[in-house]
Amino acid sequence: MSRLKNKVAVVTGASKGIGASIAIHMAKEGAKVIVNYASDKNGAEKVVNTILDAGGSALAVQGDVAKETDVIRLFEAAERDFGGLDILVNNAGVGQYQPIEAFTEESFQKQFSINVLGTLLSIREALKLLDSKGGSIINISSGFSKMPSPGMLTYSATKASIDAITVALSKELGAKHIRINSILPGGVETDGAKAAGVTKGSDAEKNLIAHTPLGRMGMPGDIAKVAVFLASDEAAWITGEQISVSGGIYGF
């Protein structure tokens, strides 16, 4: 497995869930991976050890993507330790269920700072390493960007912003041979989903499955495999796309 051989990837928010799976899958395909985390050091080190035990290359780097100095340090680590950058996966994100009556400035600032500002800061710093040779940027969006849900208005707005960024930058960066695409997951079994009440056997899980044409919850690996494809030369003619990876729930 060598679709990403000798490539260097930064995966933000990679200590668990979808980000962790993307980091592991990219390493299996030969990439050297910077496993970014904000606070879960143990989780990030577990991901790194999984990669190292399989013969891959990885390094955990702490950094809050909403803080400019942390983001700069993250990409300095990619250049210093692995010699550059070829792939950026903007996975770090946060969501909060909140009806409009409970809306607060604090929750707005937190979600937009991590989900949107963090994505823009990461892309800006990545470009300093990608400019001369091109590369692939993958934004982890959400089906909520196309089908917003009651109580998830701010989160849905951040993900719609991510999709707009993807389209705008595909036009801006194409001449530099930098591709940028969004992945829109559906219901996926993650810690975040559990925190939102989507647990095994719950009514929330049953409802999601009932509305998913393929009849099951997604797994982090379902998303990771598409991220690997988008990062590889197999996707060399794909940019500016918003790809639903959702079992069909966002396909109609």
CORLIN-V662741 format. One line per field, one symbol per residue. ss: DSSP state (H for helix, E for strand, L for the rest). Layout:
# CORLIN-V662741
ss: ???
This chain:
# CORLIN-V662741
ss: LLLLLLLEEEELLLLLHHHHHHHHHHHHLLLEEEEEELLLHHHHHHHHHHHHHLLLEEEEEELLLLLHHHHHHHHHHHHHHHLLLLEEEELLLLLLLLLHHHLLHHHHHHHHHHHHHHHHHHHHHHHHHHLLLLEEEEEELLHHHLLLLLLLHHHHHHHHHHHHHHHHHHHHHHHHLEEEEEEEELLELLHHHHHLLLLLLLHHHHHHHHLLLLLLLELHHHHHHHHHHHHLHHHLLLLLLEEEELLLLLLL
